[in-house]
Amino acid sequence: MILLLFILIPVAWGFSFSECNVTRSCWHHPSSCSATNPSDCLSGVEWRVDPDGLWIQIETQTRDLDPTRPFWAAVGFSFNQRMGDDTVFECIVSPSTAMRVQLSFNDETFNHVLPQATSVLLNNTAVGYNNGMLLCSATIMFDNYNQIDWNMAAPFRVHNLESQPFHLLFARGSADSYTFEKDIHSVNDGAQFPWMSDEKVEFCRTNCTGPTYVYLNEMRQTYYVSRYWRYRIAVLHGVALMTAWWILGSSAILIARYFKPLFPRQKLCGTAVWFQLHRDLNIIALVLQILAVIFIYYQAGWVWYECSYLCTSDDFSKKMHAITGFFATCLALSQPIFAFFRPSPHSKYRIFFNWLHWFVGMAAWSFASAAIILAIPMGKTGLNRVYGHIPNYVMGGYVIFFLCCNIVLEMISTCRFDYDKVGVQPHRFLIGPSGVSLSDPSKSSSPESDAPPPRRSSLRLFIFFLHLIVAFAVVITITTMLVAILLSHSP
């Protein structure tokens, strides 16, 4: 085991460029940072590959961080430009000169320190802090990879840096004063948001295909869309889908299931009232769903989310949110396609279509509701972080309330007194010259029936509008929470 030697070195304010592309490779942030414009420099990473391993140095200004707490700066070695499943070299320094240089593993939004790997891989560590400037360096000993205890650090956590080129990620922030546990970096656009290199870097000792030293000046802080708009798209995504499924979709389900007999002689736009409302509400809901899904994938760079190696409960919720939301959207898209090929009302196969149409619709609603609830712990919503379990109770309460509405309406619609007392037989719906309409084939050959609406129509309407009020209240409540969280960190 190699003992880590910490050397406290004095650091003067400023960045040096004299050795870049001469004895070492360099990457300074932002891209305007240069020898002719050093006042723009916020941070930098320098490195060179020596015979025994990779010497790496981090330098960053910390004047925009909390001066009463420890600071941290870190470089991630990533297969892509995403902060997931990356080996990290990091330094933590407190104003009281306490310090720590170590390796860790980034698992999406979680970071795990690797003490055993740190003890065998890091050598010649040096740390300095002066006048708001943090500087630290170490050598990552390539030949000591075989000394890592893979029972304590799984192979995927410690990348073999010689095996392939890597993107570099740089981040900085504050840490806990007592445990040195790192806070998450800034999540908004600006100087404190992480940087990522556009090109990959080789760390090879032999058989290198690229130049010995490089100067990286192509970098970015986000993909495609700024963080400002990514957060707003995420909020609009959630509001649109809650509206589509819990206001429009739920209402369409109730209308089709329990309100067919209510307006037997009335039409809307030339067809039965219930059918027109059911169809129009679902079309609007489907348009909202498609737009919400397109925009959320656009802000994510058209990348499908996969759970990380460790896959914590929050990561798993995010993965299942994507999966259940995908199934809900696919099932919703299939409904109008099935409806286009539905058999005629007189076909012996119509009953199979009716059950399939109902089952697919309810399955889509169930998947969508699960996806909405699974979004509660996600970082972009911040609902659990800010409001605790209140959003869970609100959303879960709505789902239970909707199911109760279905149960009550089912009991009302199946009570025999609706038919026995007035001599009215259950209604059927036929497609006649004037469109979809109610009919009672036992009394008339006409596609439209003179049968009166069933009793307790007022109760049905009361339950429907009560559900509509509750659905609006839930969507408005969650929307208010999302907007308040959004404006608190990204005004």
C-alpha positions as CSV (number, residue, x, y, z in Angstrom):
1,M,0.0,0.0,0.0
2,I,1.3,3.4,-0.9
3,L,1.0,6.2,1.7
4,L,-0.4,9.4,0.4
5,L,2.0,12.3,0.9
6,F,0.2,15.6,1.2
7,I,2.2,18.7,0.5
8,L,0.7,22.1,1.3
9,I,2.1,24.5,-1.3
10,P,1.6,28.2,-1.6
11,V,-0.4,29.3,-4.6
12,A,-0.5,32.7,-6.3
13,W,-3.6,33.9,-8.0
14,G,-3.5,33.3,-11.8
15,F,-3.2,30.6,-14.4
16,S,0.0,29.6,-16.2
17,F,0.0,28.7,-19.9
18,S,3.8,28.5,-20.5
19,E,4.0,24.7,-20.3
20,C,0.8,23.9,-22.3
21,N,1.6,21.9,-25.4
22,V,5.2,21.9,-24.4
23,T,5.5,19.6,-21.3
24,R,1.9,18.9,-20.6
25,S,-1.6,19.0,-22.0
26,C,-4.1,21.6,-20.9
27,W,-7.8,22.3,-20.7
28,H,-8.9,25.7,-19.3
29,H,-12.5,26.9,-18.8
30,P,-14.2,28.7,-20.4
31,S,-13.0,28.6,-23.9
32,S,-12.2,32.3,-23.8
33,C,-9.6,31.6,-21.1
34,S,-6.1,31.9,-22.7
35,A,-2.7,33.4,-22.2
36,T,-3.9,36.6,-23.9
37,N,-7.1,36.7,-21.8
38,P,-6.3,35.3,-18.4
39,S,-9.0,37.3,-16.6
40,D,-11.7,35.1,-18.1
41,C,-10.2,31.9,-16.6
42,L,-12.3,30.1,-14.0
43,S,-10.6,26.7,-13.8
44,G,-8.2,24.4,-15.6
45,V,-6.9,20.9,-15.8
46,E,-3.3,20.0,-16.8
47,W,-1.8,16.5,-17.3
48,R,1.0,14.5,-18.8
49,V,1.6,10.8,-19.1
50,D,4.8,9.7,-17.3
51,P,6.4,6.3,-17.3
52,D,4.7,5.4,-14.0
53,G,1.3,6.8,-14.7
54,L,-0.8,9.9,-15.3
55,W,0.2,13.2,-13.5
56,I,-2.8,15.4,-13.3
57,Q,-3.3,18.9,-11.8
58,I,-6.5,20.8,-11.0
59,E,-6.6,24.5,-10.5
60,T,-9.8,26.6,-9.9
61,Q,-10.9,29.8,-8.4
62,T,-13.3,29.5,-5.5
63,R,-14.3,33.1,-4.8
64,D,-17.9,32.5,-6.0
65,L,-18.3,29.6,-3.6
66,D,-19.3,29.7,0.1
67,P,-16.1,30.8,1.9
68,T,-17.2,29.3,5.2
69,R,-17.4,25.8,3.8
70,P,-14.9,23.4,2.2
71,F,-14.4,23.5,-1.6
72,W,-14.1,20.6,-4.0
73,A,-13.0,20.4,-7.6
74,A,-13.1,17.2,-9.7
75,V,-12.2,15.7,-13.1
76,G,-14.3,12.9,-14.4
77,F,-13.1,10.4,-17.0
78,S,-16.2,9.6,-19.1
79,F,-17.0,7.3,-22.0
80,N,-19.5,9.9,-23.1
81,Q,-20.3,13.5,-22.2
82,R,-22.8,12.5,-19.5
83,M,-22.1,12.4,-15.8
84,G,-22.8,8.8,-15.2
85,D,-20.6,5.7,-14.5
86,D,-17.4,7.8,-14.5
87,T,-14.1,7.5,-12.5
88,V,-13.4,10.8,-10.8
89,F,-10.2,12.4,-9.5
90,E,-11.1,15.0,-6.9
91,C,-9.7,17.4,-4.3
92,I,-11.4,18.8,-1.2
93,V,-9.9,21.7,0.8
94,S,-11.4,23.6,3.7
95,P,-10.5,27.2,4.7
96,S,-8.9,25.7,7.9
97,T,-6.3,23.9,5.6
98,A,-7.8,20.4,6.0
99,M,-7.5,18.6,2.7
100,R,-8.4,15.4,0.9
101,V,-7.3,14.0,-2.5
102,Q,-9.1,10.9,-3.6
103,L,-10.7,8.8,-6.3
104,S,-14.5,8.3,-6.5
105,F,-17.1,7.0,-8.8
106,N,-20.0,9.0,-10.3
107,D,-23.2,7.1,-10.6
108,E,-25.6,9.6,-12.2
109,T,-26.3,12.1,-9.5
110,F,-24.6,10.1,-6.8
111,N,-20.9,10.1,-6.0
112,H,-19.1,7.2,-4.1
113,V,-15.6,7.6,-2.7
114,L,-13.2,4.8,-3.4
115,P,-10.8,4.7,-0.4
116,Q,-9.0,1.4,-1.2
117,A,-8.5,2.4,-4.9
118,T,-7.3,5.8,-3.7
119,S,-4.7,4.2,-1.4
120,V,-3.1,2.1,-4.1
121,L,-3.4,4.3,-7.2
122,L,-2.7,7.9,-6.0
123,N,0.9,9.0,-5.3
124,N,2.8,12.3,-5.0
125,T,-0.4,14.2,-4.0
126,A,0.0,17.9,-3.4
127,V,-2.6,20.5,-2.4
128,G,-2.6,24.3,-2.2
129,Y,-5.0,27.0,-1.4
130,N,-4.4,30.7,-1.3
131,N,-6.2,33.9,-2.1
132,G,-9.3,32.1,-3.4
133,M,-7.3,29.7,-5.6
134,L,-7.4,25.9,-5.2
135,L,-4.7,23.8,-6.7
136,C,-4.0,20.1,-6.3
137,S,-2.2,17.4,-8.1
138,A,-1.4,13.7,-7.9
139,T,-0.1,10.8,-10.0
140,I,-2.4,8.0,-10.9
141,M,-0.2,4.9,-10.9
142,F,-1.2,2.8,-13.9
143,D,0.9,-0.2,-12.9
144,N,-1.0,-0.5,-9.6
145,Y,-4.4,-1.4,-11.1
146,N,-3.7,-5.1,-10.1
147,Q,-3.5,-4.0,-6.4
148,I,-7.1,-2.8,-6.4
149,D,-9.4,-5.0,-4.2
150,W,-12.3,-5.6,-6.7
151,N,-14.5,-6.8,-3.9
152,M,-14.4,-3.2,-2.5
153,A,-14.4,-1.4,-5.9
154,A,-16.1,-3.2,-8.7
155,P,-14.1,-3.0,-12.0
156,F,-16.7,-0.7,-13.6
157,R,-16.0,2.0,-11.0
158,V,-12.2,2.3,-11.7
159,H,-11.6,2.9,-15.4
160,N,-8.4,1.7,-17.0
161,L,-7.4,5.0,-18.4
162,E,-4.9,3.4,-20.9
163,S,-7.6,1.2,-22.4
164,Q,-9.3,3.9,-24.6
165,P,-9.8,7.6,-25.0
166,F,-12.1,9.5,-22.6
167,H,-14.1,12.7,-22.5
168,L,-13.1,14.9,-19.6
169,L,-15.7,16.4,-17.2
170,F,-14.9,19.2,-14.8
171,A,-17.0,20.3,-11.8
172,R,-16.6,22.2,-8.6
173,G,-18.7,23.1,-5.6
174,S,-19.0,23.1,-1.8
175,A,-18.7,20.2,0.8
176,D,-19.9,19.4,4.3
177,S,-17.7,21.0,6.9
178,Y,-17.5,17.9,9.1
179,T,-17.8,14.9,6.8
180,F,-16.3,16.5,3.6
181,E,-19.2,14.9,1.8
182,K,-19.6,16.8,-1.5
183,D,-22.7,18.8,-2.3
184,I,-24.0,18.5,-5.8
185,H,-22.6,21.1,-8.1
186,S,-24.7,24.0,-9.4
187,V,-27.6,22.8,-11.6
188,N,-28.2,26.1,-13.4
189,D,-26.5,27.8,-16.3
190,G,-23.5,29.8,-15.3
191,A,-19.9,29.7,-14.2
192,Q,-20.5,27.0,-11.5
193,F,-22.1,24.5,-13.9
194,P,-19.8,21.6,-15.0
195,W,-17.8,21.6,-18.2
196,M,-17.3,18.7,-20.7
197,S,-14.7,18.3,-23.4
198,D,-16.0,17.8,-26.9
199,E,-13.2,15.6,-27.9
200,K,-11.8,12.5,-26.2
201,V,-8.3,12.3,-24.8
202,E,-5.8,9.5,-24.8
203,F,-3.7,8.6,-21.8
204,C,-1.4,6.0,-23.3
205,R,2.3,5.2,-22.6
206,T,3.0,3.1,-25.7
207,N,1.5,2.7,-29.2
208,C,-0.2,6.1,-29.0
209,T,-2.1,7.2,-32.1
210,G,-2.5,10.9,-31.2
211,P,-0.2,13.8,-30.3
212,T,1.8,13.7,-27.1
213,Y,0.3,16.9,-25.8
214,V,-3.0,18.5,-26.6
215,Y,-4.7,21.8,-25.8
216,L,-8.5,21.4,-25.5
217,N,-10.5,24.5,-26.4
218,E,-13.7,22.9,-27.7
219,M,-16.1,22.4,-24.7
220,R,-19.6,22.9,-23.6
221,Q,-21.7,22.9,-20.4
222,T,-24.9,21.3,-21.7
223,Y,-26.4,19.4,-24.7
224,Y,-28.5,21.0,-27.4
225,V,-30.6,23.0,-25.0
226,S,-29.5,25.3,-22.2
227,R,-30.3,24.3,-18.6
228,Y,-32.7,27.3,-18.5
229,W,-34.9,25.8,-21.1
230,R,-34.4,22.2,-20.1
231,Y,-36.0,22.8,-16.7
232,R,-38.9,24.7,-18.4
233,I,-39.4,21.9,-20.9
234,A,-39.4,19.4,-18.1
235,V,-42.1,21.3,-16.2
236,L,-44.2,21.8,-19.3
237,H,-43.8,18.1,-20.0
238,G,-45.2,17.2,-16.6
239,V,-48.1,19.7,-16.7
240,A,-49.1,18.7,-20.3
241,L,-49.2,15.0,-19.4
242,M,-51.1,15.4,-16.2
243,T,-53.6,17.4,-18.1
244,A,-53.7,14.9,-20.9
245,W,-54.2,11.9,-18.7
246,W,-55.9,13.0,-15.5
247,I,-58.2,15.7,-16.9
248,L,-58.9,14.9,-20.5
249,G,-58.1,11.1,-20.6
250,S,-59.9,10.3,-17.3
251,S,-63.0,12.3,-18.4
252,A,-63.0,10.5,-21.8
253,I,-62.9,7.2,-20.0
254,L,-65.8,8.1,-17.7
255,I,-67.9,9.5,-20.6
256,A,-67.5,6.4,-22.8
257,R,-68.1,3.9,-20.0
258,Y,-71.0,5.5,-18.1
259,F,-72.7,8.3,-20.1
260,K,-73.7,6.7,-23.3
261,P,-77.5,6.5,-22.4
262,L,-77.7,10.1,-21.1
263,F,-78.5,12.0,-24.3
264,P,-80.3,9.5,-26.5
265,R,-81.9,12.1,-28.9
266,Q,-79.3,14.8,-28.8
267,K,-76.3,15.1,-31.2
268,L,-73.1,17.0,-31.2
269,C,-71.6,17.8,-34.6
270,G,-73.8,15.2,-36.2
271,T,-73.1,12.3,-34.0
272,A,-73.9,11.0,-30.5
273,V,-72.9,13.4,-27.7
274,W,-70.9,10.8,-25.7
275,F,-69.0,9.6,-28.8
276,Q,-68.1,13.1,-29.9
277,L,-66.9,14.1,-26.4
278,H,-65.0,10.9,-26.0
279,R,-63.3,11.2,-29.3
280,D,-62.4,14.9,-29.1
281,L,-61.1,14.7,-25.6
282,N,-58.8,11.8,-26.5
283,I,-57.6,13.5,-29.7
284,I,-56.6,16.6,-27.7
285,A,-55.0,14.4,-25.0
286,L,-53.0,12.5,-27.7
287,V,-51.7,15.7,-29.3
288,L,-50.5,16.9,-25.9
289,Q,-48.8,13.5,-25.2
290,I,-47.0,13.5,-28.5
291,L,-45.7,17.1,-28.1
292,A,-44.7,16.4,-24.5
293,V,-42.7,13.3,-25.4
294,I,-41.0,14.9,-28.4
295,F,-39.8,17.9,-26.5
296,I,-38.6,15.9,-23.5
297,Y,-36.5,13.7,-25.7
298,Y,-35.2,16.8,-27.6
299,Q,-34.0,18.4,-24.4
300,A,-32.3,15.1,-23.4
301,G,-30.4,15.0,-26.7
302,W,-32.5,12.2,-28.1
303,V,-30.9,9.8,-25.6
304,W,-32.9,7.0,-23.9
305,Y,-32.3,6.9,-20.2
306,E,-30.7,3.8,-18.9
307,C,-30.2,3.0,-15.2
308,S,-26.7,3.3,-13.9
309,Y,-24.6,0.5,-12.5
310,L,-25.5,0.9,-8.9
311,C,-29.1,2.0,-9.8
312,T,-30.3,3.6,-6.6
313,S,-34.0,3.9,-5.9
314,D,-34.1,7.3,-7.5
315,D,-32.3,6.1,-10.6
316,F,-34.7,3.2,-10.8
317,S,-37.7,5.5,-10.6
318,K,-36.2,7.6,-13.4
319,K,-35.7,4.5,-15.5
320,M,-39.2,3.2,-14.8
321,H,-40.7,6.6,-15.5
322,A,-39.2,6.4,-19.0
323,I,-40.4,2.8,-19.6
324,T,-44.0,3.3,-18.2
325,G,-44.3,6.6,-20.1
326,F,-43.2,5.0,-23.3
327,F,-45.7,2.2,-22.9
328,A,-48.5,4.6,-22.1
329,T,-47.8,6.7,-25.2
330,C,-47.5,3.6,-27.5
331,L,-50.8,2.3,-26.2
332,A,-52.5,5.7,-26.6
333,L,-51.3,5.9,-30.2
334,S,-52.6,2.4,-30.9
335,Q,-56.2,3.3,-29.8
336,P,-57.2,5.4,-32.9
337,I,-55.6,2.8,-35.1
338,F,-57.7,0.0,-33.5
339,A,-60.8,2.3,-33.8
340,F,-60.2,2.7,-37.5
341,F,-60.4,-1.0,-38.1
342,R,-63.3,-1.7,-35.6
343,P,-66.0,-4.1,-36.8
344,S,-69.5,-2.9,-37.5
345,P,-72.0,-2.9,-34.5
346,H,-73.7,-6.0,-35.9
347,S,-70.4,-8.0,-36.3
348,K,-69.9,-11.0,-34.0
349,Y,-66.4,-9.7,-33.4
350,R,-67.6,-6.3,-32.1
351,I,-67.6,-7.5,-28.5
352,F,-63.9,-8.5,-28.8
353,F,-63.1,-5.0,-30.1
354,N,-65.0,-3.4,-27.3
355,W,-63.1,-5.3,-24.6
356,L,-59.8,-4.8,-26.3
357,H,-60.5,-1.0,-26.7
358,W,-61.4,-0.8,-23.0
359,F,-58.5,-2.9,-21.8
360,V,-55.9,-1.0,-23.9
361,G,-57.3,2.4,-22.8
362,M,-57.2,1.4,-19.1
363,A,-53.7,-0.1,-19.4
364,A,-52.5,3.1,-21.0
365,W,-54.1,5.2,-18.3
366,S,-52.5,3.0,-15.6
367,F,-49.0,3.1,-17.2
368,A,-49.3,6.9,-17.5
369,S,-50.4,7.4,-13.9
370,A,-47.5,5.2,-12.8
371,A,-45.1,7.3,-14.9
372,I,-46.4,10.5,-13.4
373,I,-46.0,9.3,-9.9
374,L,-42.5,7.9,-10.6
375,A,-41.5,11.4,-11.7
376,I,-41.9,12.8,-8.1
377,P,-38.4,11.9,-6.9
378,M,-36.6,13.0,-10.1
379,G,-34.1,15.9,-9.8
380,K,-35.7,18.1,-12.5
381,T,-39.1,18.1,-10.6
382,G,-37.6,18.6,-7.1
383,L,-41.0,17.7,-5.6
384,N,-39.8,15.2,-3.0
385,R,-36.8,17.4,-2.2
386,V,-38.8,20.5,-1.5
387,Y,-42.2,19.3,-0.4
388,G,-41.4,15.9,1.1
389,H,-44.2,13.3,0.6
390,I,-47.0,15.8,0.0
391,P,-46.9,15.3,-3.8
392,N,-47.1,11.5,-3.3
393,Y,-50.3,11.9,-1.2
394,V,-51.8,14.4,-3.7
395,M,-51.2,12.2,-6.7
396,G,-51.9,8.9,-5.0
397,G,-55.1,10.4,-3.6
398,Y,-56.2,11.4,-7.1
399,V,-55.6,7.8,-8.5
400,I,-57.6,6.3,-5.6
401,F,-60.4,8.9,-6.1
402,F,-60.6,8.1,-9.8
403,L,-60.9,4.4,-9.1
404,C,-63.7,5.2,-6.5
405,C,-65.6,7.2,-9.1
406,N,-65.4,4.2,-11.5
407,I,-66.7,1.9,-8.8
408,V,-69.6,4.1,-7.8
409,L,-70.6,4.8,-11.4
410,E,-70.3,1.1,-12.2
411,M,-72.7,0.3,-9.3
412,I,-75.1,2.9,-10.5
413,S,-75.0,1.8,-14.2
414,T,-75.5,-1.9,-13.3
415,C,-78.4,-1.4,-10.9
416,R,-81.4,-3.3,-12.4
417,F,-83.9,-0.8,-11.2
418,D,-82.8,1.6,-13.9
419,Y,-84.4,-0.8,-16.4
420,D,-86.9,-2.8,-14.5
421,K,-88.9,0.1,-13.1
422,V,-89.3,2.0,-16.4
423,G,-89.3,-1.0,-18.8
424,V,-86.3,0.2,-20.6
425,Q,-83.8,-2.2,-22.0
426,P,-80.0,-1.5,-22.1
427,H,-79.1,0.8,-25.0
428,R,-77.0,-0.2,-28.0
429,F,-75.2,2.1,-30.3
430,L,-75.5,1.8,-34.0
431,I,-74.0,3.7,-36.9
432,G,-76.8,5.0,-38.9
433,P,-77.2,7.7,-41.7
434,S,-76.7,10.4,-39.1
435,G,-73.7,8.9,-37.4
436,V,-73.2,7.1,-34.1
437,S,-76.5,7.0,-32.2
438,L,-78.4,5.2,-29.5
439,S,-80.9,2.4,-30.4
440,D,-83.1,-0.1,-28.8
441,P,-83.5,-2.9,-31.3
442,S,-86.2,-4.6,-29.2
443,K,-88.6,-1.6,-29.8
444,S,-87.6,-0.1,-33.1
445,S,-85.8,-0.8,-36.3
446,S,-84.6,2.8,-36.4
447,P,-81.0,3.4,-35.4
448,E,-82.2,6.0,-33.0
449,S,-84.2,5.1,-29.9
450,D,-87.0,7.0,-28.1
451,A,-86.1,5.4,-24.9
452,P,-85.7,7.8,-22.0
453,P,-82.4,8.2,-20.3
454,P,-81.7,6.0,-17.3
455,R,-82.5,7.1,-13.8
456,R,-80.0,8.7,-11.5
457,S,-78.6,10.7,-14.4
458,S,-78.1,13.7,-12.1
459,L,-76.0,11.5,-9.8
460,R,-73.8,10.4,-12.6
461,L,-73.3,14.0,-13.8
462,F,-72.6,15.1,-10.2
463,I,-69.8,12.4,-9.9
464,F,-68.4,13.3,-13.3
465,F,-68.1,17.1,-12.5
466,L,-66.9,16.3,-9.0
467,H,-64.1,14.2,-10.6
468,L,-63.4,17.1,-13.0
469,I,-63.0,19.6,-10.2
470,V,-60.7,17.2,-8.2
471,A,-58.6,16.5,-11.3
472,F,-58.2,20.2,-12.0
473,A,-57.3,20.9,-8.4
474,V,-54.6,18.2,-8.4
475,V,-53.1,19.4,-11.7
476,I,-53.1,23.0,-10.5
477,T,-51.6,22.1,-7.1
478,I,-48.7,20.1,-8.7
479,T,-48.2,22.7,-11.3
480,T,-47.9,25.4,-8.7
481,M,-45.3,23.3,-6.8
482,L,-43.3,22.7,-10.0
483,V,-43.3,26.4,-11.0
484,A,-42.4,27.5,-7.5
485,I,-39.4,25.1,-7.5
486,L,-38.4,26.2,-11.0
487,L,-38.4,29.9,-10.2
488,S,-36.5,29.3,-6.9
489,H,-33.4,28.0,-8.7
490,S,-33.8,29.1,-12.3
491,P,-35.7,32.5,-12.3
